[in-house]
Amino acid sequence: MKKELFKALAKVNKWILPSLYKKDPAKLTTFQKAILGYRYWVTTNALD
């Protein structure tokens, strides 16, 4: 059940949150770093 929840969250993130993969992590704002960390956390949990 946990995996399905994170897969659904990953799909929602893909549609709603901005894509930051082409940007330099050192130049991101604090808010953008938080979004990047959240997306990473959801993705890793969806793949487990």
C-alpha positions in Angstrom: 0.0 0.0 0.0 2.8 2.4 0.8 4.4 1.9 -2.6 1.2 2.7 -4.4 0.8 5.9 -2.4 4.3 7.1 -3.3 3.7 6.2 -7.0 0.6 8.3 -7.0 2.5 11.2 -5.3 5.2 10.9 -7.9 2.7 11.3 -10.7 1.1 14.3 -9.1 4.6 15.8 -8.5 5.4 15.4 -12.2 2.3 17.4 -13.2 2.3 20.1 -10.5 5.9 20.8 -9.4 8.5 22.4 -11.6 11.3 20.3 -13.2 14.7 21.3 -11.8 16.9 18.7 -13.4 18.7 21.1 -15.7 19.5 23.6 -13.0 22.7 23.7 -11.0 21.9 22.6 -7.4 24.4 25.2 -6.0 22.4 28.0 -7.5 19.0 27.0 -6.4 17.0 29.0 -3.8 16.1 27.4 -0.5 12.5 26.8 -1.7 13.7 25.1 -4.8 16.1 22.9 -2.8 13.1 21.9 -0.6 11.1 20.9 -3.7 14.1 19.0 -5.1 14.5 17.1 -1.8 10.8 16.3 -1.6 10.7 15.0 -5.1 13.8 12.9 -4.4 12.2 11.5 -1.2 9.0 10.6 -3.0 10.9 9.0 -6.0 13.1 6.9 -3.8 10.2 5.6 -1.8 8.2 4.8 -4.9 11.0 2.7 -6.3 11.7 0.7 -3.1 
